[in-house]
Amino acid sequence: MKMRVNMTAKDVFNANTSSVKVAFNLPIKLAGFAVTEGKDKETGETKEIGYVKDTEGNIYGFISSVAIESLENLHDFVTETYGTEENPDYYPEGDITIKFIKGKSKGGREFTNIVIV
């Protein structure tokens, strides 16, 4: 596990089989998030998987490397803003609202990203 904030091992396990498809431009009150590694079923390659949990218990899963990088930056933000010496990954559920957006690279390729709103 690369990182996990306010998500239990059970949340991550269940998200592997029942995560919700990302909805773009939908405000999500952030309860927790995680980045894990998994195997691509077709190629067998190891890949990173990102998960975002909302305050209603829905978990959104994604493999976009851009969104995962944003999630890692969000982890740094949460740690610096809310973390304590006793619990550096402390985060009060629902304090941040995010949304998934679509972007387009200079080469014309679409990607998924995360922004704080």
N, C-alpha and C positions, 0 to 999 in steps of 0.2 A: 504494500500500500504506500503510495507516494505521500498522500496527505488526506486528512479527514477532519472536518470541523462540524460538530453537532450532528454527526451521522454515526450510528452504531454499525458494528460489523454486520448485524442482521439487516439494517437498511441497505447496505451496499450489496449484500448477498441477494436480497430480494429485488433490488434494482436491476441486477443482471438479467432477470427474466421478466420483469414487469414494469420497467420504466416507461414514462409517458413520452411521446414524441414531442420535441421542442415546438412551441408555438411562438412565432415571431411577433415582436412588438407588443407582447402581453406583459403587463407589469406583474412581477413575481416578488412577493414578500419573502425574502430569503430566510430560511430557517437553518440551513446547513449545506455543505458541499463536500465533495470528495473527488480525488483523482486516483484511479487504480490502473493496473495493467491487466490486459486480457489477451487472449489469443484469437487472431482472425480465423474464423471457421474454414475459410477457403484456402488461405495461404499458410496458416500455421504461424505466421509472424506475430511477435508480441507488439501490442499497440496500447496507447494510453486511452482510457475512457474517463470522461468527466460526468459527474452527477451533481445536480442542484436539487435541493429539497425545499419546497415551499412550506408556509406555515399551516397549510391544510393537509400536509402529509404526502402530497404528490411529489414524485421524484422524476426529474427529466434527465435523460441520458443522451450523450453525444460523443462523437469521436473527432470533431473538428479540432485540429491542432491549434488554430488561432484562438478558439474559445477556451481551450484548455490552458493556453498561455495566459489568457485574461484571468482565468480562474486562479492560476498560480499567483498572479499579481494581486488579485483580490485577497488571497490568503495573506500576502505581505501587508496589505492595507488593514485587514481585520486584526492581525497580530499587533501591528503598531498602534492601532486606534483603540482596541478593546482589551487586548491581552494583558495579563497580570504576570507577576513573577511566578506565582503558584500555578497559573494556567495560561500559558502564552497563547493558546488557541481559543481562549474564551471569546464568545460572541453571543450577544443577546438576540435571540430569535426574533425576526421580523424588523430589526432596526434598519436594514438596508433593503431597498427595492431595486431589482435589476430587470433587464429585459434582454432577450436574444434578438439580435438584428442580423440582417443579411448585408454583406458588403461585396464589392467587386474589386479584384486586384487590378494592377496596371495591365496585366496580361489578359484581363477579361474573365478570369475565373471567379466564380461566386464562392463565398466563404461565410461561415457563421461566426459571430462574435458576441460578447457580453458587455453591456454597459450598465453603469449605475445611474438610476434616474432619480 
